[in-house]
Amino acid sequence: MAVKIRLMRVGKKKQPTYRVVVADSRSQRDGRFIEIIGQYEPRRDPSAVSIDADRAVHWLRHGAQPTETAAKILEVAGVWDAFKHATGKEAAAKPAPKTPKPKQVKETPAAAAPAAAAPAAATASEAPADDTAASGDAEAEAESE
């Protein structure tokens, strides 16, 4: 069973507070959990974090993987340093931040060619018309002088 330390949303609409829970990774975000190990209130000024450090270190030592957000909260609360100190591991398994993958758009050569030719033709037809109008204005000014 893969165990995660993650946030569980509670509170009213548009006023979230979170419980820091230990849960099976297959359960829903706000669903079944194993144990509540803390609270996080982001709407307070400054935001409030209260974590049971002993229980959090216990679960980390037994292989629970924190999510990216939960890892930041554990670091703010000082639990992450306590875990590294308790285990003696400098390279504790902290989740790496996710980077979005660049989207690749596949275009067919037939669809790309007409689309590229149409703007070029439009600009080519507009350019001489502007030059003619500009030269006509210049000639009209020269005759009036």
Contact map, one row per residue, 1 for C-alpha under 8 A:
1110000000000000000000011000000000000000000000000000000000000000000000000000000000000000000000000000000000000000000000000000000000000000000000000
1111000000000000000000011100000000000000000000000000000000000001000000000000000000000000000000000000000000000000000000000000000000000000000000000
1111100000000000000001111000000000000000000000000000000000000011100000000000000000000000000000000000000000000000000000000000000000000000000000000
0111110000000000000001111000000000000000000000000000000000000001111000000000000000000000000000000000000000000000000000000000000000000000000000000
0011111000000000000111100000000000000000000000000000000000000001111001000000000000000000000000000000000000000000000000000000000000000000000000000
0001111100000000000111100000000000000000000000000000000000000000011011000000000000000000000000000000000000000000000000000000000000000000000000000
0000111110000000011110000000100000000000000000000000000000000000000011000000000000000000000000000000000000000000000000000000000000000000000000000
0000011111000000011110000000110000000000000000000000000000000000000000000000000000000000000000000000000000000000000000000000000000000000000000000
0000001111100001111000000000110000000000000000000000000000000000000000000000000000000000000000000000000000000000000000000000000000000000000000000
0000000111110001111000000000000000000000000000000000000000000000000000000000000000000000000000000000000000000000000000000000000000000000000000000
0000000011111011110000000000000000000000000000000000000000000000000000000000000000000000000000000000000000000000000000000000000000000000000000000
0000000001111111000000000000000000000000000000000000000000000000000000000000000000000000000000000000000000000000000000000000000000000000000000000
0000000000111111000000000000000000000000000000000000000000000000000000000000000000000000000000000000000000000000000000000000000000000000000000000
0000000000011111000000000000000000000000000000000000000000000000000000000000000000000000000000000000000000000000000000000000000000000000000000000
0000000000111111100000000000000000000000001000000000000000000000000000000000000000000000000000000000000000000000000000000000000000000000000000000
0000000011111111110000000000000000000000111000000000000000000000000000000000000000000000000000000000000000000000000000000000000000000000000000000
0000000011100011111000000000000000000011111000000000000000000000000000000000000000000000000000000000000000000000000000000000000000000000000000000
0000001111100001111100000000000000000011100000000000000000000000000000000000000000000000000000000000000000000000000000000000000000000000000000000
0000001111000000111110000000000000011111000000000000000000000000000000000000000000000000000000000000000000000000000000000000000000000000000000000
0000111100000000011111000000000000011111000000000010000000000000000001000000000000000000000000000000000000000000000000000000000000000000000000000
0000111100000000001111100000000011111100000000000000000000000000000000000000000000000000000000000000000000000000000000000000000000000000000000000
0011110000000000000111110000000011111000000000000000000000100001000000000000000000000000000000000000000000000000000000000000000000000000000000000
0011110000000000000011111010000111100000000000000000000000000000000000000000000000000000000000000000000000000000000000000000000000000000000000000
1111000000000000000001111110000111000000000000000000000000000000000000000000000000000000000000000000000000000000000000000000000000000000000000000
1111000000000000000000111110000000000000000000000000000000000000000000000000000000000000000000000000000000000000000000000000000000000000000000000
0100000000000000000000011111000000000000000000000000000000000000000000000000000000000000000000000000000000000000000000000000000000000000000000000
0000000000000000000000111111101110000000000000000000000000000000000000000000000000000000000000000000000000000000000000000000000000000000000000000
0000000000000000000000000111111100000000000000000000000000000000000000000000000000000000000000000000000000000000000000000000000000000000000000000
0000001110000000000000000011111000000000000000000000000000000000000000000000000000000000000000000000000000000000000000000000000000000000000000000
0000000110000000000000000001111100000000000000000000000000000000000000000000000000000000000000000000000000000000000000000000000000000000000000000
0000000000000000000000000011111110000000000000000000000000000000000000000000000000000000000000000000000000000000000000000000000000000000000000000
0000000000000000000000110011011111000000000000000000000000000000000000000000000000000000000000000000000000000000000000000000000000000000000000000
0000000000000000000011110010001111110000000000000000000000000000000000000000000000000000000000000000000000000000000000000000000000000000000000000
0000000000000000000011110000000111110000000000000000000000000000000000000000000000000000000000000000000000000000000000000000000000000000000000000
0000000000000000000011100000000011111000000000000000000000000000000000000000000000000000000000000000000000000000000000000000000000000000000000000
0000000000000000001111000000000011111100000000000000000000000000000000000000000000000000000000000000000000000000000000000000000000000000000000000
0000000000000000001111000000000000111110000000000011001100000000000000000000000000000000000000000000000000000000000000000000000000000000000000000
0000000000000000001110000000000000011111000000001111000000000000000000000000000000000000000000000000000000000000000000000000000000000000000000000
0000000000000000111100000000000000001111100000011110000000000000000000000000000000000000000000000000000000000000000000000000000000000000000000000
0000000000000000111100000000000000000111110000111100000000000000000000000000000000000000000000000000000000000000000000000000000000000000000000000
0000000000000001110000000000000000000011111100111000000000000000000000000000000000000000000000000000000000000000000000000000000000000000000000000
0000000000000001100000000000000000000001111111110000000000000000000000000000000000000000000000000000000000000000000000000000000000000000000000000
0000000000000011100000000000000000000000111111100000000000000000000000000000000000000000000000000000000000000000000000000000000000000000000000000
0000000000000000000000000000000000000000111111110000000000000000000000000000000000000000000000000000000000000000000000000000000000000000000000000
0000000000000000000000000000000000000000011111110000000000000000000000000000000000000000000000000000000000000000000000000000000000000000000000000
0000000000000000000000000000000000000000011111110000000000000000000000000000000000000000000000000000000000000000000000000000000000000000000000000
0000000000000000000000000000000000000001111111111000000000000000000000000000000000000000000000000000000000000000000000000000000000000000000000000
0000000000000000000000000000000000000011110111111100000000000000000000000000000000000000000000000000000000000000000000000000000000000000000000000
0000000000000000000000000000000000000111100000111110000000000000000000001000100000000000000000000000000000000000000000000000000000000000000000000
0000000000000000000000000000000000000111000000011111000000000000000000000000100000000000000000000000000000000000000000000000000000000000000000000
0000000000000000000100000000000000001110000000001111100100000000000000000100101000000000000000000000000000000000000000000000000000000000000000000
0000000000000000000000000000000000001100000000000111111100000000000000000000000000000000000000000000000000000000000000000000000000000000000000000
0000000000000000000000000000000000000000000000000011111110000000000000000000001000000000000000000000000000000000000000000000000000000000000000000
0000000000000000000000000000000000000000000000000001111111000000000000000000000000000000000000000000000000000000000000000000000000000000000000000
0000000000000000000000000000000000001000000000000001111111100000000000000000000000000000000000000000000000000000000000000000000000000000000000000
0000000000000000000000000000000000001000000000000011111111110000000000000000001000000000000000000000000000000000000000000000000000000000000000000
0000000000000000000000000000000000000000000000000000111111111000000000000000001101100000000000000000000000000000000000000000000000000000000000000
0000000000000000000000000000000000000000000000000000011111111100000000000000000000000000000000000000000000000000000000000000000000000000000000000
0000000000000000000001000000000000000000000000000000001111111111000000000000000000000000000000000000000000000000000000000000000000000000000000000
0000000000000000000000000000000000000000000000000000000111111111100000000000000000100000000000000000000000000000000000000000000000000000000000000
0000000000000000000000000000000000000000000000000000000011111111000000000000000000100010000000000000000000000000000000000000000000000000000000000
0000000000000000000000000000000000000000000000000000000001111111000000000000000000000000000000000000000000000000000000000000000000000000000000000
0010000000000000000000000000000000000000000000000000000000111111100000000000000000000000000000000000000000000000000000000000000000000000000000000
0111100000000000000001000000000000000000000000000000000000111111110000000000000000000000000000000000000000000000000000000000000000000000000000000
0011100000000000000000000000000000000000000000000000000000010011111000000000000000000000000011100000000000000000000000000000000000000000000000000
0001110000000000000000000000000000000000000000000000000000000001111111100000000000000000000001100000000000000000000000000000000000000000000000000
0001110000000000000000000000000000000000000000000000000000000000111111100000000000000000000000100000000000000000000000000000000000000000000000000
0000000000000000000000000000000000000000000000000000000000000000011111110000000000000000000000111000000000000000000000000000000000000000000000000
0000011000000000000000000000000000000000000000000000000000000000011111111000000000000000000000000000000000000000000000000000000000000000000000000
0000111000000000000100000000000000000000000000000000000000000000011111111100000000000000000000000000000000000000000000000000000000000000000000000
0000000000000000000000000000000000000000000000000000000000000000011111111110000100000000000001100000000000000000000000000000000000000000000000000
0000000000000000000000000000000000000000000000000000000000000000000111111111000000000000000000000000000000000000000000000000000000000000000000000
0000000000000000000000000000000000000000000000001000000000000000000011111111100000000000000000000000000000000000000000000000000000000000000000000
0000000000000000000000000000000000000000000000000010000000000000000001111111111100000000000000000000000000000000000000000000000000000000000000000
0000000000000000000000000000000000000000000000000000000000000000000000111111111110000000000000000000000000000000000000000000000000000000000000000
0000000000000000000000000000000000000000000000000000000000000000000000011111111000000000000000000000000000000000000000000000000000000000000000000
0000000000000000000000000000000000000000000000001110000000000000000000001111111100000000000000000000000000000000000000000000000000000000000000000
0000000000000000000000000000000000000000000000000000000000000000000000000111111111000000000000000000000000000000000000000000000000000000000000000
0000000000000000000000000000000000000000000000000010100110000000000000000111111111100000000000000000000000000000000000000000000000000000000000000
0000000000000000000000000000000000000000000000000000000010000000000000100110111111110000000000000000000000000000000000000000000000000000000000000
0000000000000000000000000000000000000000000000000000000000000000000000000010011111111000000000000000000000000000000000000000000000000000000000000
0000000000000000000000000000000000000000000000000000000010000000000000000000011111111100000000000000000000000000000000000000000000000000000000000
0000000000000000000000000000000000000000000000000000000010011000000000000000001111111110000000000000000000000000000000000000000000000000000000000
0000000000000000000000000000000000000000000000000000000000000000000000000000000111111111110100000000000000000000000000000000000000000000000000000
0000000000000000000000000000000000000000000000000000000000000000000000000000000011111111100000000000000000000000000000000000000000000000000000000
0000000000000000000000000000000000000000000000000000000000000000000000000000000001111111000000000000000000000000000000000000000000000000000000000
0000000000000000000000000000000000000000000000000000000000001000000000000000000000111111100000000000000000000000000000000000000000000000000000000
0000000000000000000000000000000000000000000000000000000000000000000000000000000000011111110000000000000000000000000000000000000000000000000000000
0000000000000000000000000000000000000000000000000000000000000000000000000000000000011011111100000000000000000000000000000000000000000000000000000
0000000000000000000000000000000000000000000000000000000000000000000000000000000000010001111100000000000000000000000000000000000000000000000000000
0000000000000000000000000000000000000000000000000000000000000000000000000000000000000000111110000000000000000000000000000000000000000000000000000
0000000000000000000000000000000000000000000000000000000000000000000000000000000000010000111111000000000000000000000000000000000000000000000000000
0000000000000000000000000000000000000000000000000000000000000000100000000000000000000000001111100000000000000000000000000000000000000000000000000
0000000000000000000000000000000000000000000000000000000000000000110000100000000000000000000111110000000000000000000000000000000000000000000000000
0000000000000000000000000000000000000000000000000000000000000000111100100000000000000000000011111000000000000000000000000000000000000000000000000
0000000000000000000000000000000000000000000000000000000000000000000100000000000000000000000001111100000000000000000000000000000000000000000000000
0000000000000000000000000000000000000000000000000000000000000000000100000000000000000000000000111110000000000000000000000000000000000000000000000
0000000000000000000000000000000000000000000000000000000000000000000000000000000000000000000000011111000000000000000000000000000000000000000000000
0000000000000000000000000000000000000000000000000000000000000000000000000000000000000000000000001111100000000000000000000000000000000000000000000
0000000000000000000000000000000000000000000000000000000000000000000000000000000000000000000000000111110000000000000000000000000000000000000000000
0000000000000000000000000000000000000000000000000000000000000000000000000000000000000000000000000011111000000000000000000000000000000000000000000
0000000000000000000000000000000000000000000000000000000000000000000000000000000000000000000000000001111100000000000000000000000000000000000000000
0000000000000000000000000000000000000000000000000000000000000000000000000000000000000000000000000000111110000000000000000000000000000000000000000
0000000000000000000000000000000000000000000000000000000000000000000000000000000000000000000000000000011111000000000000000000000000000000000000000
0000000000000000000000000000000000000000000000000000000000000000000000000000000000000000000000000000001111100000000000000000000000000000000000000
0000000000000000000000000000000000000000000000000000000000000000000000000000000000000000000000000000000111110000000000000000000000000000000000000
0000000000000000000000000000000000000000000000000000000000000000000000000000000000000000000000000000000011111011000000000000000000000000000000000
0000000000000000000000000000000000000000000000000000000000000000000000000000000000000000000000000000000001111111000000000000000000000000000000000
0000000000000000000000000000000000000000000000000000000000000000000000000000000000000000000000000000000000111111100000000000000000000000000000000
0000000000000000000000000000000000000000000000000000000000000000000000000000000000000000000000000000000000011111110000000000000000000000000000000
0000000000000000000000000000000000000000000000000000000000000000000000000000000000000000000000000000000000111111111000000000000000000000000000000
0000000000000000000000000000000000000000000000000000000000000000000000000000000000000000000000000000000000111111111100000000000000000000000000000
0000000000000000000000000000000000000000000000000000000000000000000000000000000000000000000000000000000000001111111110000000000000000000000000000
0000000000000000000000000000000000000000000000000000000000000000000000000000000000000000000000000000000000000111111111000000000000000000000000000
0000000000000000000000000000000000000000000000000000000000000000000000000000000000000000000000000000000000000011111111100000000000000000000000000
0000000000000000000000000000000000000000000000000000000000000000000000000000000000000000000000000000000000000001111111110000000000000000000000000
0000000000000000000000000000000000000000000000000000000000000000000000000000000000000000000000000000000000000000111111111000000000000000000000000
0000000000000000000000000000000000000000000000000000000000000000000000000000000000000000000000000000000000000000011111111100000000000000000000000
0000000000000000000000000000000000000000000000000000000000000000000000000000000000000000000000000000000000000000001111111110000000000000000000000
0000000000000000000000000000000000000000000000000000000000000000000000000000000000000000000000000000000000000000000111111111000000000000000000000
0000000000000000000000000000000000000000000000000000000000000000000000000000000000000000000000000000000000000000000011111111100000000000000000000
0000000000000000000000000000000000000000000000000000000000000000000000000000000000000000000000000000000000000000000001111111110000000000000000000
0000000000000000000000000000000000000000000000000000000000000000000000000000000000000000000000000000000000000000000000111111111000000000000000000
0000000000000000000000000000000000000000000000000000000000000000000000000000000000000000000000000000000000000000000000011111111100000000000000000
0000000000000000000000000000000000000000000000000000000000000000000000000000000000000000000000000000000000000000000000001111111110000000000000000
0000000000000000000000000000000000000000000000000000000000000000000000000000000000000000000000000000000000000000000000000111111111000000000000000
0000000000000000000000000000000000000000000000000000000000000000000000000000000000000000000000000000000000000000000000000011111111100000000000000
0000000000000000000000000000000000000000000000000000000000000000000000000000000000000000000000000000000000000000000000000001111111110000000000000
0000000000000000000000000000000000000000000000000000000000000000000000000000000000000000000000000000000000000000000000000000111111111000000000000
0000000000000000000000000000000000000000000000000000000000000000000000000000000000000000000000000000000000000000000000000000011111111100000000000
0000000000000000000000000000000000000000000000000000000000000000000000000000000000000000000000000000000000000000000000000000001111111110000000000
0000000000000000000000000000000000000000000000000000000000000000000000000000000000000000000000000000000000000000000000000000000111111111000000000
0000000000000000000000000000000000000000000000000000000000000000000000000000000000000000000000000000000000000000000000000000000011111111100000000
0000000000000000000000000000000000000000000000000000000000000000000000000000000000000000000000000000000000000000000000000000000001111111110000000
0000000000000000000000000000000000000000000000000000000000000000000000000000000000000000000000000000000000000000000000000000000000111111111000000
0000000000000000000000000000000000000000000000000000000000000000000000000000000000000000000000000000000000000000000000000000000000011111111100000
0000000000000000000000000000000000000000000000000000000000000000000000000000000000000000000000000000000000000000000000000000000000001111111110000
0000000000000000000000000000000000000000000000000000000000000000000000000000000000000000000000000000000000000000000000000000000000000111111111000
0000000000000000000000000000000000000000000000000000000000000000000000000000000000000000000000000000000000000000000000000000000000000011111111100
0000000000000000000000000000000000000000000000000000000000000000000000000000000000000000000000000000000000000000000000000000000000000001111111110
0000000000000000000000000000000000000000000000000000000000000000000000000000000000000000000000000000000000000000000000000000000000000000111111111
0000000000000000000000000000000000000000000000000000000000000000000000000000000000000000000000000000000000000000000000000000000000000000011111111
0000000000000000000000000000000000000000000000000000000000000000000000000000000000000000000000000000000000000000000000000000000000000000001111111
0000000000000000000000000000000000000000000000000000000000000000000000000000000000000000000000000000000000000000000000000000000000000000000111111
0000000000000000000000000000000000000000000000000000000000000000000000000000000000000000000000000000000000000000000000000000000000000000000011111
